[in-house]
Amino acid sequence: MEAIELLKNKFGVQQKYLYELKDGNETILEIYWHPLTIAERESIIAKSGDSASSEDFALNLLITKALDKDDKRLFQDGHKASLRREVNAATLQDIQLAMLNSGNEYKLEEAKATLKS
């Protein structure tokens, strides 16, 4: 198997992740997303502007990547102000960190072993 195929199969954008926002034992919202690509990161950075803070990037990441179970966007660009002003920052940060760290659940050693064979 070629390296590009291995990377696409093991770490490609077809992967889907889930974050369950809970209140006690009750699931309030399920947020799905596909891995962040370099192209998407560049687009989000451009959308955030030159003087943007890391919070702007994180909000734009959430707005851009958050999907429902049917792959429809949960948020639109117009929701940014409301998310910034009306939602607990810690809750948003938990979701954003899950999105940024989603690829870390894969073990690099597994990919190396497959590449050698």
Biopython code that builds the backbone (N, CA, C, O; Angstrom):
import numpy as np
from Bio.PDB.StructureBuilder import StructureBuilder

atoms = [
    (1, "MET", "N", (0.850, -1.179, 0.000)),
    (1, "MET", "CA", (0.000, 0.000, 0.000)),
    (1, "MET", "C", (0.894, 1.241, 0.000)),
    (1, "MET", "O", (1.849, 1.329, 0.772)),
    (2, "GLU", "N", (0.576, 2.189, -0.869)),
    (2, "GLU", "CA", (1.341, 3.432, -0.939)),
    (2, "GLU", "C", (1.059, 4.302, 0.277)),
    (2, "GLU", "O", (0.001, 4.208, 0.900)),
    (3, "ALA", "N", (2.026, 5.147, 0.596)),
    (3, "ALA", "CA", (1.913, 6.012, 1.769)),
    (3, "ALA", "C", (0.677, 6.906, 1.699)),
    (3, "ALA", "O", (-0.016, 7.073, 2.703)),
    (4, "ILE", "N", (0.388, 7.485, 0.527)),
    (4, "ILE", "CA", (-0.765, 8.379, 0.417)),
    (4, "ILE", "C", (-2.069, 7.629, 0.686)),
    (4, "ILE", "O", (-2.971, 8.162, 1.333)),
    (5, "GLU", "N", (-2.168, 6.402, 0.192)),
    (5, "GLU", "CA", (-3.372, 5.607, 0.426)),
    (5, "GLU", "C", (-3.514, 5.242, 1.899)),
    (5, "GLU", "O", (-4.612, 5.269, 2.454)),
    (6, "LEU", "N", (-2.393, 4.902, 2.520)),
    (6, "LEU", "CA", (-2.408, 4.582, 3.944)),
    (6, "LEU", "C", (-2.901, 5.780, 4.758)),
    (6, "LEU", "O", (-3.752, 5.632, 5.635)),
    (7, "LEU", "N", (-2.365, 6.960, 4.465)),
    (7, "LEU", "CA", (-2.781, 8.168, 5.188)),
    (7, "LEU", "C", (-4.258, 8.468, 4.966)),
    (7, "LEU", "O", (-4.976, 8.782, 5.915)),
    (8, "LYS", "N", (-4.710, 8.374, 3.738)),
    (8, "LYS", "CA", (-6.114, 8.665, 3.446)),
    (8, "LYS", "C", (-7.043, 7.654, 4.106)),
    (8, "LYS", "O", (-8.110, 8.017, 4.603)),
    (9, "ASN", "N", (-6.638, 6.383, 4.112)),
    (9, "ASN", "CA", (-7.485, 5.345, 4.719)),
    (9, "ASN", "C", (-7.531, 5.438, 6.237)),
    (9, "ASN", "O", (-8.596, 5.274, 6.833)),
    (10, "LYS", "N", (-6.399, 5.697, 6.869)),
    (10, "LYS", "CA", (-6.329, 5.702, 8.334)),
    (10, "LYS", "C", (-6.670, 7.049, 8.960)),
    (10, "LYS", "O", (-7.200, 7.109, 10.070)),
    (11, "PHE", "N", (-6.360, 8.135, 8.239)),
    (11, "PHE", "CA", (-6.498, 9.466, 8.827)),
    (11, "PHE", "C", (-7.261, 10.426, 7.920)),
    (11, "PHE", "O", (-7.148, 11.641, 8.083)),
    (12, "GLY", "N", (-8.028, 9.909, 6.977)),
    (12, "GLY", "CA", (-8.695, 10.741, 5.987)),
    (12, "GLY", "C", (-9.946, 11.429, 6.475)),
    (12, "GLY", "O", (-10.403, 11.215, 7.597)),
    (13, "VAL", "N", (-10.485, 12.253, 5.614)),
    (13, "VAL", "CA", (-11.651, 13.064, 5.961)),
    (13, "VAL", "C", (-12.950, 12.261, 6.041)),
    (13, "VAL", "O", (-13.984, 12.794, 6.444)),
    (14, "GLN", "N", (-12.901, 10.985, 5.660)),
    (14, "GLN", "CA", (-14.103, 10.165, 5.790)),
    (14, "GLN", "C", (-14.381, 9.808, 7.247)),
    (14, "GLN", "O", (-15.487, 9.379, 7.577)),
    (15, "GLN", "N", (-13.389, 9.979, 8.122)),
    (15, "GLN", "CA", (-13.595, 9.730, 9.545)),
    (15, "GLN", "C", (-14.654, 10.698, 10.068)),
    (15, "GLN", "O", (-14.758, 11.831, 9.597)),
    (16, "LYS", "N", (-15.424, 10.251, 11.027)),
    (16, "LYS", "CA", (-16.451, 11.112, 11.617)),
    (16, "LYS", "C", (-16.371, 10.973, 13.128)),
    (16, "LYS", "O", (-16.262, 9.869, 13.660)),
    (17, "TYR", "N", (-16.425, 12.104, 13.806)),
    (17, "TYR", "CA", (-16.308, 12.141, 15.251)),
    (17, "TYR", "C", (-17.583, 12.690, 15.862)),
    (17, "TYR", "O", (-18.353, 13.395, 15.209)),
    (18, "LEU", "N", (-17.791, 12.357, 17.123)),
    (18, "LEU", "CA", (-18.998, 12.766, 17.833)),
    (18, "LEU", "C", (-18.636, 13.337, 19.196)),
    (18, "LEU", "O", (-17.828, 12.763, 19.927)),
    (19, "TYR", "N", (-19.241, 14.468, 19.529)),
    (19, "TYR", "CA", (-19.150, 15.049, 20.865)),
    (19, "TYR", "C", (-20.574, 15.156, 21.381)),
    (19, "TYR", "O", (-21.430, 15.771, 20.746)),
    (20, "GLU", "N", (-20.818, 14.561, 22.524)),
    (20, "GLU", "CA", (-22.141, 14.644, 23.135)),
    (20, "GLU", "C", (-22.115, 15.684, 24.239)),
    (20, "GLU", "O", (-21.390, 15.542, 25.224)),
    (21, "LEU", "N", (-22.896, 16.713, 24.072)),
    (21, "LEU", "CA", (-23.029, 17.750, 25.084)),
    (21, "LEU", "C", (-24.107, 17.294, 26.050)),
    (21, "LEU", "O", (-25.264, 17.115, 25.668)),
    (22, "LYS", "N", (-23.717, 17.105, 27.310)),
    (22, "LYS", "CA", (-24.631, 16.519, 28.295)),
    (22, "LYS", "C", (-24.917, 17.481, 29.441)),
    (22, "LYS", "O", (-24.108, 18.340, 29.792)),
    (23, "ASP", "N", (-26.087, 17.299, 29.996)),
    (23, "ASP", "CA", (-26.483, 17.949, 31.238)),
    (23, "ASP", "C", (-26.842, 16.804, 32.177)),
    (23, "ASP", "O", (-27.957, 16.282, 32.139)),
    (24, "GLY", "N", (-25.886, 16.419, 33.018)),
    (24, "GLY", "CA", (-26.055, 15.218, 33.827)),
    (24, "GLY", "C", (-25.983, 14.013, 32.915)),
    (24, "GLY", "O", (-25.003, 13.840, 32.191)),
    (25, "ASN", "N", (-27.012, 13.175, 32.941)),
    (25, "ASN", "CA", (-27.059, 11.992, 32.073)),
    (25, "ASN", "C", (-27.795, 12.254, 30.766)),
    (25, "ASN", "O", (-27.832, 11.394, 29.887)),
    (26, "GLU", "N", (-28.377, 13.439, 30.639)),
    (26, "GLU", "CA", (-29.175, 13.760, 29.455)),
    (26, "GLU", "C", (-28.297, 14.374, 28.367)),
    (26, "GLU", "O", (-27.575, 15.340, 28.615)),
    (27, "THR", "N", (-28.362, 13.807, 27.160)),
    (27, "THR", "CA", (-27.654, 14.374, 26.015)),
    (27, "THR", "C", (-28.481, 15.525, 25.464)),
    (27, "THR", "O", (-29.613, 15.336, 25.020)),
    (28, "ILE", "N", (-27.900, 16.723, 25.499)),
    (28, "ILE", "CA", (-28.571, 17.939, 25.051)),
    (28, "ILE", "C", (-28.383, 18.126, 23.547)),
    (28, "ILE", "O", (-29.309, 18.518, 22.837)),
    (29, "LEU", "N", (-27.160, 17.836, 23.071)),
    (29, "LEU", "CA", (-26.831, 18.071, 21.671)),
    (29, "LEU", "C", (-25.723, 17.119, 21.245)),
    (29, "LEU", "O", (-24.744, 16.930, 21.968)),
    (30, "GLU", "N", (-25.879, 16.527, 20.077)),
    (30, "GLU", "CA", (-24.827, 15.720, 19.483)),
    (30, "GLU", "C", (-24.186, 16.528, 18.366)),
    (30, "GLU", "O", (-24.865, 17.006, 17.457)),
    (31, "ILE", "N", (-22.860, 16.675, 18.447)),
    (31, "ILE", "CA", (-22.119, 17.432, 17.445)),
    (31, "ILE", "C", (-21.168, 16.475, 16.750)),
    (31, "ILE", "O", (-20.333, 15.836, 17.390)),
    (32, "TYR", "N", (-21.300, 16.384, 15.437)),
    (32, "TYR", "CA", (-20.444, 15.541, 14.625)),
    (32, "TYR", "C", (-19.508, 16.426, 13.814)),
    (32, "TYR", "O", (-19.805, 17.597, 13.577)),
    (33, "TRP", "N", (-18.382, 15.871, 13.391)),
    (33, "TRP", "CA", (-17.485, 16.586, 12.482)),
    (33, "TRP", "C", (-16.535, 15.599, 11.828)),
    (33, "TRP", "O", (-16.328, 14.482, 12.300)),
    (34, "HIS", "N", (-15.971, 16.054, 10.730)),
    (34, "HIS", "CA", (-14.920, 15.321, 10.032)),
    (34, "HIS", "C", (-13.595, 15.996, 10.379)),
    (34, "HIS", "O", (-13.589, 17.167, 10.760)),
    (35, "PRO", "N", (-12.475, 15.287, 10.255)),
    (35, "PRO", "CA", (-11.186, 15.875, 10.631)),
    (35, "PRO", "C", (-10.905, 17.190, 9.901)),
    (35, "PRO", "O", (-11.313, 17.390, 8.757)),
    (36, "LEU", "N", (-10.215, 18.050, 10.580)),
    (36, "LEU", "CA", (-9.796, 19.336, 10.012)),
    (36, "LEU", "C", (-8.637, 19.103, 9.055)),
    (36, "LEU", "O", (-7.642, 18.477, 9.421)),
    (37, "THR", "N", (-8.762, 19.602, 7.835)),
    (37, "THR", "CA", (-7.679, 19.496, 6.859)),
    (37, "THR", "C", (-6.885, 20.799, 6.842)),
    (37, "THR", "O", (-7.324, 21.816, 7.379)),
    (38, "ILE", "N", (-5.723, 20.753, 6.224)),
    (38, "ILE", "CA", (-4.909, 21.967, 6.098)),
    (38, "ILE", "C", (-5.674, 23.019, 5.298)),
    (38, "ILE", "O", (-5.652, 24.198, 5.649)),
    (39, "ALA", "N", (-6.344, 22.606, 4.233)),
    (39, "ALA", "CA", (-7.108, 23.548, 3.414)),
    (39, "ALA", "C", (-8.215, 24.216, 4.229)),
    (39, "ALA", "O", (-8.436, 25.421, 4.108)),
    (40, "GLU", "N", (-8.903, 23.440, 5.052)),
    (40, "GLU", "CA", (-9.952, 24.022, 5.894)),
    (40, "GLU", "C", (-9.363, 24.970, 6.924)),
    (40, "GLU", "O", (-9.921, 26.037, 7.180)),
    (41, "ARG", "N", (-8.236, 24.586, 7.517)),
    (41, "ARG", "CA", (-7.588, 25.459, 8.494)),
    (41, "ARG", "C", (-7.224, 26.794, 7.855)),
    (41, "ARG", "O", (-7.449, 27.849, 8.448)),
    (42, "GLU", "N", (-6.663, 26.752, 6.647)),
    (42, "GLU", "CA", (-6.303, 27.987, 5.942)),
    (42, "GLU", "C", (-7.532, 28.845, 5.673)),
    (42, "GLU", "O", (-7.485, 30.067, 5.818)),
    (43, "SER", "N", (-8.630, 28.206, 5.281)),
    (43, "SER", "CA", (-9.871, 28.930, 5.016)),
    (43, "SER", "C", (-10.426, 29.577, 6.289)),
    (43, "SER", "O", (-10.886, 30.718, 6.260)),
    (44, "ILE", "N", (-10.383, 28.850, 7.394)),
    (44, "ILE", "CA", (-10.868, 29.386, 8.668)),
    (44, "ILE", "C", (-9.995, 30.544, 9.133)),
    (44, "ILE", "O", (-10.505, 31.540, 9.646)),
    (45, "ILE", "N", (-8.686, 30.421, 8.956)),
    (45, "ILE", "CA", (-7.765, 31.511, 9.321)),
    (45, "ILE", "C", (-8.060, 32.741, 8.473)),
    (45, "ILE", "O", (-8.108, 33.858, 8.988)),
    (46, "ALA", "N", (-8.258, 32.537, 7.174)),
    (46, "ALA", "CA", (-8.569, 33.660, 6.287)),
    (46, "ALA", "C", (-9.886, 34.317, 6.679)),
    (46, "ALA", "O", (-10.002, 35.542, 6.661)),
    (47, "LYS", "N", (-10.877, 33.504, 7.034)),
    (47, "LYS", "CA", (-12.179, 34.021, 7.447)),
    (47, "LYS", "C", (-12.064, 34.806, 8.754)),
    (47, "LYS", "O", (-12.805, 35.763, 8.979)),
    (48, "SER", "N", (-11.132, 34.393, 9.609)),
    (48, "SER", "CA", (-10.961, 35.039, 10.909)),
    (48, "SER", "C", (-10.278, 36.400, 10.790)),
    (48, "SER", "O", (-10.415, 37.233, 11.685)),
    (49, "GLY", "N", (-9.553, 36.639, 9.711)),
    (49, "GLY", "CA", (-8.894, 37.924, 9.509)),
    (49, "GLY", "C", (-7.523, 37.984, 10.142)),
    (49, "GLY", "O", (-7.180, 37.172, 11.002)),
    (50, "ASP", "N", (-6.737, 38.964, 9.703)),
    (50, "ASP", "CA", (-5.341, 39.097, 10.147)),
    (50, "ASP", "C", (-5.219, 39.410, 11.634)),
    (50, "ASP", "O", (-4.287, 38.943, 12.288)),
    (51, "SER", "N", (-6.132, 40.179, 12.163)),
    (51, "SER", "CA", (-6.021, 40.589, 13.565)),
    (51, "SER", "C", (-6.841, 39.690, 14.491)),
    (51, "SER", "O", (-7.086, 40.042, 15.645)),
    (52, "ALA", "N", (-7.258, 38.550, 13.991)),
    (52, "ALA", "CA", (-8.127, 37.664, 14.773)),
    (52, "ALA", "C", (-7.374, 37.012, 15.925)),
    (52, "ALA", "O", (-6.174, 36.749, 15.842)),
    (53, "SER", "N", (-8.102, 36.764, 16.985)),
    (53, "SER", "CA", (-7.545, 36.074, 18.148)),
    (53, "SER", "C", (-7.745, 34.574, 17.984)),
    (53, "SER", "O", (-8.415, 34.122, 17.056)),
    (54, "SER", "N", (-7.160, 33.817, 18.890)),
    (54, "SER", "CA", (-7.361, 32.361, 18.861)),
    (54, "SER", "C", (-8.826, 32.024, 19.125)),
    (54, "SER", "O", (-9.315, 30.994, 18.660)),
    (55, "GLU", "N", (-9.533, 32.879, 19.867)),
    (55, "GLU", "CA", (-10.954, 32.651, 20.109)),
    (55, "GLU", "C", (-11.758, 32.788, 18.815)),
    (55, "GLU", "O", (-12.710, 32.040, 18.595)),
    (56, "ASP", "N", (-11.377, 33.747, 17.954)),
    (56, "ASP", "CA", (-12.051, 33.892, 16.668)),
    (56, "ASP", "C", (-11.845, 32.653, 15.822)),
    (56, "ASP", "O", (-12.786, 32.153, 15.206)),
    (57, "PHE", "N", (-10.613, 32.153, 15.788)),
    (57, "PHE", "CA", (-10.342, 30.932, 15.036)),
    (57, "PHE", "C", (-11.185, 29.784, 15.576)),
    (57, "PHE", "O", (-11.800, 29.050, 14.802)),
    (58, "ALA", "N", (-11.218, 29.623, 16.884)),
    (58, "ALA", "CA", (-11.944, 28.513, 17.506)),
    (58, "ALA", "C", (-13.448, 28.615, 17.224)),
    (58, "ALA", "O", (-14.091, 27.602, 16.946)),
    (59, "LEU", "N", (-14.006, 29.811, 17.292)),
    (59, "LEU", "CA", (-15.432, 29.977, 16.980)),
    (59, "LEU", "C", (-15.711, 29.662, 15.516)),
    (59, "LEU", "O", (-16.691, 28.989, 15.197)),
    (60, "ASN", "N", (-14.845, 30.152, 14.622)),
    (60, "ASN", "CA", (-15.026, 29.865, 13.201)),
    (60, "ASN", "C", (-14.859, 28.374, 12.906)),
    (60, "ASN", "O", (-15.529, 27.834, 12.025)),
    (61, "LEU", "N", (-13.966, 27.711, 13.642)),
    (61, "LEU", "CA", (-13.810, 26.266, 13.517)),
    (61, "LEU", "C", (-15.118, 25.567, 13.878)),
    (61, "LEU", "O", (-15.604, 24.716, 13.134)),
    (62, "LEU", "N", (-15.676, 25.932, 15.015)),
    (62, "LEU", "CA", (-16.937, 25.334, 15.470)),
    (62, "LEU", "C", (-18.059, 25.579, 14.466)),
    (62, "LEU", "O", (-18.794, 24.656, 14.113)),
    (63, "ILE", "N", (-18.189, 26.803, 14.016)),
    (63, "ILE", "CA", (-19.252, 27.157, 13.078)),
    (63, "ILE", "C", (-19.086, 26.405, 11.758)),
    (63, "ILE", "O", (-20.070, 25.951, 11.174)),
    (64, "THR", "N", (-17.863, 26.276, 11.294)),
    (64, "THR", "CA", (-17.586, 25.637, 10.008)),
    (64, "THR", "C", (-17.721, 24.127, 10.057)),
    (64, "THR", "O", (-18.248, 23.527, 9.121)),
    (65, "LYS", "N", (-17.256, 23.498, 11.129)),
    (65, "LYS", "CA", (-17.131, 22.040, 11.167)),
    (65, "LYS", "C", (-18.284, 21.312, 11.852)),
    (65, "LYS", "O", (-18.498, 20.134, 11.566)),
    (66, "ALA", "N", (-19.028, 21.951, 12.734)),
    (66, "ALA", "CA", (-20.074, 21.264, 13.501)),
    (66, "ALA", "C", (-21.225, 20.833, 12.595)),
    (66, "ALA", "O", (-21.808, 21.636, 11.866)),
    (67, "LEU", "N", (-21.530, 19.531, 12.666)),
    (67, "LEU", "CA", (-22.579, 18.944, 11.833)),
    (67, "LEU", "C", (-23.580, 18.180, 12.690)),
    (67, "LEU", "O", (-23.293, 17.821, 13.832)),
    (68, "ASP", "N", (-24.758, 17.936, 12.121)),
    (68, "ASP", "CA", (-25.688, 17.020, 12.770)),
    (68, "ASP", "C", (-25.419, 15.616, 12.234)),
    (68, "ASP", "O", (-24.503, 15.427, 11.434)),
    (69, "LYS", "N", (-26.191, 14.648, 12.659)),
    (69, "LYS", "CA", (-25.928, 13.258, 12.258)),
    (69, "LYS", "C", (-26.101, 13.040, 10.763)),
    (69, "LYS", "O", (-25.600, 12.054, 10.222)),
    (70, "ASP", "N", (-26.808, 13.953, 10.081)),
    (70, "ASP", "CA", (-27.027, 13.853, 8.637)),
    (70, "ASP", "C", (-26.043, 14.708, 7.839)),
    (70, "ASP", "O", (-26.245, 14.951, 6.650)),
    (71, "ASP", "N", (-24.983, 15.159, 8.499)),
    (71, "ASP", "CA", (-23.935, 15.987, 7.880)),
    (71, "ASP", "C", (-24.410, 17.372, 7.454)),
    (71, "ASP", "O", (-23.857, 17.957, 6.523)),
    (72, "LYS", "N", (-25.413, 17.889, 8.114)),
    (72, "LYS", "CA", (-25.854, 19.261, 7.859)),
    (72, "LYS", "C", (-25.260, 20.174, 8.923)),
    (72, "LYS", "O", (-25.180, 19.809, 10.096)),
    (73, "ARG", "N", (-24.844, 21.366, 8.501)),
    (73, "ARG", "CA", (-24.228, 22.305, 9.433)),
    (73, "ARG", "C", (-25.179, 22.663, 10.571)),
    (73, "ARG", "O", (-26.360, 22.933, 10.350)),
    (74, "LEU", "N", (-24.645, 22.661, 11.789)),
    (74, "LEU", "CA", (-25.439, 23.048, 12.952)),
    (74, "LEU", "C", (-25.497, 24.560, 13.125)),
    (74, "LEU", "O", (-26.483, 25.094, 13.633)),
    (75, "PHE", "N", (-24.441, 25.250, 12.702)),
    (75, "PHE", "CA", (-24.344, 26.692, 12.901)),
    (75, "PHE", "C", (-24.071, 27.388, 11.572)),
    (75, "PHE", "O", (-23.470, 26.818, 10.661)),
    (76, "GLN", "N", (-24.524, 28.620, 11.489)),
    (76, "GLN", "CA", (-24.258, 29.466, 10.324)),
    (76, "GLN", "C", (-23.362, 30.614, 10.766)),
    (76, "GLN", "O", (-23.233, 30.891, 11.959)),
    (77, "ASP", "N", (-22.743, 31.280, 9.794)),
    (77, "ASP", "CA", (-21.826, 32.373, 10.117)),
    (77, "ASP", "C", (-22.486, 33.434, 10.996)),
    (77, "ASP", "O", (-21.824, 34.037, 11.841)),
    (78, "GLY", "N", (-23.762, 33.662, 10.806)),
    (78, "GLY", "CA", (-24.488, 34.668, 11.584)),
    (78, "GLY", "C", (-24.651, 34.312, 13.059)),
    (78, "GLY", "O", (-25.064, 35.159, 13.850)),
    (79, "HIS", "N", (-24.339, 33.089, 13.440)),
    (79, "HIS", "CA", (-24.456, 32.664, 14.837)),
    (79, "HIS", "C", (-23.237, 33.036, 15.674)),
    (79, "HIS", "O", (-23.252, 32.864, 16.893)),
    (80, "LYS", "N", (-22.197, 33.537, 15.047)),
    (80, "LYS", "CA", (-20.942, 33.803, 15.761)),
    (80, "LYS", "C", (-21.139, 34.768, 16.932)),
    (80, "LYS", "O", (-20.662, 34.504, 18.035)),
    (81, "ALA", "N", (-21.825, 35.865, 16.706)),
    (81, "ALA", "CA", (-22.020, 36.858, 17.776)),
    (81, "ALA", "C", (-22.803, 36.255, 18.942)),
    (81, "ALA", "O", (-22.473, 36.494, 20.104)),
    (82, "SER", "N", (-23.819, 35.490, 18.639)),
    (82, "SER", "CA", (-24.620, 34.874, 19.693)),
    (82, "SER", "C", (-23.798, 33.849, 20.478)),
    (82, "SER", "O", (-23.863, 33.811, 21.707)),
    (83, "LEU", "N", (-23.033, 33.026, 19.777)),
    (83, "LEU", "CA", (-22.171, 32.060, 20.468)),
    (83, "LEU", "C", (-21.173, 32.782, 21.372)),
    (83, "LEU", "O", (-20.914, 32.347, 22.494)),
    (84, "ARG", "N", (-20.621, 33.876, 20.879)),
    (84, "ARG", "CA", (-19.627, 34.632, 21.642)),
    (84, "ARG", "C", (-20.223, 35.258, 22.900)),
    (84, "ARG", "O", (-19.581, 35.278, 23.950)),
    (85, "ARG", "N", (-21.443, 35.766, 22.796)),
    (85, "ARG", "CA", (-22.039, 36.525, 23.897)),
    (85, "ARG", "C", (-22.961, 35.728, 24.818)),
    (85, "ARG", "O", (-23.143, 36.093, 25.980)),
    (86, "GLU", "N", (-23.547, 34.636, 24.304)),
    (86, "GLU", "CA", (-24.642, 34.018, 25.031)),
    (86, "GLU", "C", (-24.423, 32.572, 25.452)),
    (86, "GLU", "O", (-25.310, 31.964, 26.051)),
    (87, "VAL", "N", (-23.245, 32.008, 25.145)),
    (87, "VAL", "CA", (-22.977, 30.617, 25.500)),
    (87, "VAL", "C", (-21.727, 30.561, 26.381)),
    (87, "VAL", "O", (-20.739, 31.247, 26.120)),
    (88, "ASN", "N", (-21.787, 29.749, 27.410)),
    (88, "ASN", "CA", (-20.675, 29.573, 28.344)),
    (88, "ASN", "C", (-19.389, 29.260, 27.583)),
    (88, "ASN", "O", (-19.348, 28.319, 26.790)),
    (89, "ALA", "N", (-18.349, 30.041, 27.823)),
    (89, "ALA", "CA", (-17.071, 29.884, 27.118)),
    (89, "ALA", "C", (-16.456, 28.508, 27.348)),
    (89, "ALA", "O", (-15.881, 27.931, 26.425)),
    (90, "ALA", "N", (-16.565, 27.976, 28.554)),
    (90, "ALA", "CA", (-15.977, 26.668, 28.859)),
    (90, "ALA", "C", (-16.643, 25.560, 28.050)),
    (90, "ALA", "O", (-15.975, 24.620, 27.622)),
    (91, "THR", "N", (-17.935, 25.662, 27.840)),
    (91, "THR", "CA", (-18.654, 24.669, 27.040)),
    (91, "THR", "C", (-18.160, 24.699, 25.600)),
    (91, "THR", "O", (-17.878, 23.657, 25.009)),
    (92, "LEU", "N", (-18.057, 25.899, 25.041)),
    (92, "LEU", "CA", (-17.560, 26.030, 23.670)),
    (92, "LEU", "C", (-16.121, 25.519, 23.555)),
    (92, "LEU", "O", (-15.776, 24.851, 22.580)),
    (93, "GLN", "N", (-15.288, 25.828, 24.541)),
    (93, "GLN", "CA", (-13.892, 25.385, 24.510)),
    (93, "GLN", "C", (-13.788, 23.867, 24.560)),
    (93, "GLN", "O", (-12.933, 23.289, 23.889)),
    (94, "ASP", "N", (-14.631, 23.218, 25.332)),
    (94, "ASP", "CA", (-14.620, 21.756, 25.388)),
    (94, "ASP", "C", (-14.908, 21.155, 24.006)),
    (94, "ASP", "O", (-14.241, 20.213, 23.578)),
    (95, "ILE", "N", (-15.894, 21.705, 23.326)),
    (95, "ILE", "CA", (-16.248, 21.219, 21.990)),
    (95, "ILE", "C", (-15.105, 21.490, 21.012)),
    (95, "ILE", "O", (-14.723, 20.617, 20.232)),
    (96, "GLN", "N", (-14.566, 22.701, 21.060)),
    (96, "GLN", "CA", (-13.498, 23.086, 20.142)),
    (96, "GLN", "C", (-12.252, 22.231, 20.354)),
    (96, "GLN", "O", (-11.611, 21.820, 19.386)),
    (97, "LEU", "N", (-11.907, 21.964, 21.596)),
    (97, "LEU", "CA", (-10.739, 21.116, 21.877)),
    (97, "LEU", "C", (-10.958, 19.700, 21.372)),
    (97, "LEU", "O", (-10.032, 19.078, 20.851)),
    (98, "ALA", "N", (-12.166, 19.186, 21.520)),
    (98, "ALA", "CA", (-12.465, 17.855, 20.991)),
    (98, "ALA", "C", (-12.263, 17.841, 19.477)),
    (98, "ALA", "O", (-11.723, 16.881, 18.927)),
    (99, "MET", "N", (-12.694, 18.898, 18.815)),
    (99, "MET", "CA", (-12.523, 18.981, 17.359)),
    (99, "MET", "C", (-11.053, 19.033, 16.970)),
    (99, "MET", "O", (-10.627, 18.352, 16.037)),
    (100, "LEU", "N", (-10.291, 19.829, 17.676)),
    (100, "LEU", "CA", (-8.870, 19.977, 17.344)),
    (100, "LEU", "C", (-8.072, 18.721, 17.660)),
    (100, "LEU", "O", (-7.097, 18.431, 16.967)),
    (101, "ASN", "N", (-8.453, 17.974, 18.675)),
    (101, "ASN", "CA", (-7.696, 16.797, 19.111)),
    (101, "ASN", "C", (-8.238, 15.487, 18.564)),
    (101, "ASN", "O", (-7.743, 14.426, 18.941)),
    (102, "SER", "N", (-9.223, 15.521, 17.702)),
    (102, "SER", "CA", (-9.886, 14.296, 17.271)),
    (102, "SER", "C", (-8.948, 13.287, 16.630)),
    (102, "SER", "O", (-9.161, 12.084, 16.782)),
    (103, "GLY", "N", (-7.930, 13.724, 15.929)),
    (103, "GLY", "CA", (-7.011, 12.790, 15.296)),
    (103, "GLY", "C", (-6.069, 12.115, 16.258)),
    (103, "GLY", "O", (-5.425, 11.133, 15.890)),
    (104, "ASN", "N", (-5.965, 12.607, 17.484)),
    (104, "ASN", "CA", (-5.026, 12.058, 18.456)),
    (104, "ASN", "C", (-5.429, 10.687, 18.973)),
    (104, "ASN", "O", (-4.641, 10.039, 19.662)),
    (105, "GLU", "N", (-6.627, 10.233, 18.661)),
    (105, "GLU", "CA", (-7.033, 8.916, 19.145)),
    (105, "GLU", "C", (-6.370, 7.804, 18.336)),
    (105, "GLU", "O", (-6.400, 6.647, 18.757)),
    (106, "TYR", "N", (-5.778, 8.120, 17.198)),
    (106, "TYR", "CA", (-5.092, 7.116, 16.380)),
    (106, "TYR", "C", (-3.659, 6.976, 16.854)),
    (106, "TYR", "O", (-3.037, 7.946, 17.285)),
    (107, "LYS", "N", (-3.154, 5.785, 16.772)),
    (107, "LYS", "CA", (-1.784, 5.541, 17.205)),
    (107, "LYS", "C", (-0.870, 5.580, 15.988)),
    (107, "LYS", "O", (-1.086, 4.852, 15.020)),
    (108, "LEU", "N", (0.146, 6.425, 16.036)),
    (108, "LEU", "CA", (1.078, 6.569, 14.938)),
    (108, "LEU", "C", (1.824, 5.266, 14.674)),
    (108, "LEU", "O", (2.155, 4.974, 13.525)),
    (109, "GLU", "N", (2.095, 4.477, 15.711)),
    (109, "GLU", "CA", (2.824, 3.215, 15.554)),
    (109, "GLU", "C", (2.062, 2.271, 14.635)),
    (109, "GLU", "O", (2.673, 1.536, 13.859)),
    (110, "GLU", "N", (0.738, 2.283, 14.713)),
    (110, "GLU", "CA", (-0.070, 1.425, 13.854)),
    (110, "GLU", "C", (0.141, 1.798, 12.379)),
    (110, "GLU", "O", (0.274, 0.922, 11.525)),
    (111, "ALA", "N", (0.169, 3.082, 12.095)),
    (111, "ALA", "CA", (0.381, 3.531, 10.722)),
    (111, "ALA", "C", (1.779, 3.157, 10.248)),
    (111, "ALA", "O", (1.945, 2.729, 9.106)),
    (112, "LYS", "N", (2.788, 3.308, 11.104)),
    (112, "LYS", "CA", (4.155, 2.950, 10.727)),
    (112, "LYS", "C", (4.259, 1.468, 10.412)),
    (112, "LYS", "O", (4.914, 1.089, 9.441)),
    (113, "ALA", "N", (3.630, 0.632, 11.208)),
    (113, "ALA", "CA", (3.699, -0.820, 11.014)),
    (113, "ALA", "C", (3.032, -1.198, 9.691)),
    (113, "ALA", "O", (3.551, -2.048, 8.968)),
    (114, "THR", "N", (1.903, -0.589, 9.361)),
    (114, "THR", "CA", (1.209, -0.898, 8.119)),
    (114, "THR", "C", (2.017, -0.447, 6.920)),
    (114, "THR", "O", (2.033, -1.127, 5.894)),
    (115, "LEU", "N", (2.686, 0.685, 7.030)),
    (115, "LEU", "CA", (3.486, 1.235, 5.935)),
    (115, "LEU", "C", (4.654, 0.303, 5.612)),
    (115, "LEU", "O", (5.011, 0.151, 4.443)),
    (116, "LYS", "N", (5.249, -0.317, 6.618)),
    (116, "LYS", "CA", (6.399, -1.203, 6.411)),
    (116, "LYS", "C", (6.003, -2.470, 5.679)),
    (116, "LYS", "O", (6.827, -3.048, 4.971)),
    (117, "SER", "N", (4.763, -2.920, 5.830)),
    (117, "SER", "CA", (4.366, -4.203, 5.231)),
    (117, "SER", "C", (4.051, -4.080, 3.765)),
    (117, "SER", "O", (3.703, -5.071, 3.123)),
]
sb = StructureBuilder()
sb.init_structure("model")
sb.init_model(0)
sb.init_chain("A")
sb.init_seg("    ")
for serial, (resi, resn, name, xyz) in enumerate(atoms, 1):
    if name == "N":
        sb.init_residue(resn, " ", resi, " ")
    sb.init_atom(name, np.array(xyz, "f"), 0.0, 1.0, " ", f" {name:<3s}", serial, name[0])
structure = sb.get_structure()
